[in-house]
Amino acid sequence: MKIFALYTLARLGLFAAAYGLVWLVFGQWIDWNALSALYTAIMAMVVSSLVAFVVLKDLRARLAGQVEQRANRAKQAYDARRSAEDDS
């Protein structure tokens, strides 16, 4: 669970940094209202997703490995219960 929290915090941090960067770059030309904040968030989401794809590759691989291990353990437990039922 620790790796999931770490990955999530890293993604949120990248989003916040991208939002701040987009706001700083375009803030002087935009009249700020709710719609422009939404557009800024969408642009920040795209930018942070692209950056996260490259920067968080190792962290994402560790998370995927942990999820795969948990899924294999759950499958083994399910198969064990199923075979125990069949033997009964």
Long-range contacts (C-beta under 8 A, 24 or more apart in sequence): 3-59, 3-62, 3-63, 3-66, 4-63, 4-66, 6-59, 7-56, 7-59, 7-60, 7-63, 10-52, 10-56, 10-59, 11-48, 11-52, 11-56, 14-48, 14-51, 14-52, 14-55, 14-56, 15-44, 15-45, 15-48, 17-48, 18-43, 18-44, 18-45, 18-47, 18-48, 18-51, 19-44, 19-48, 21-47, 22-47
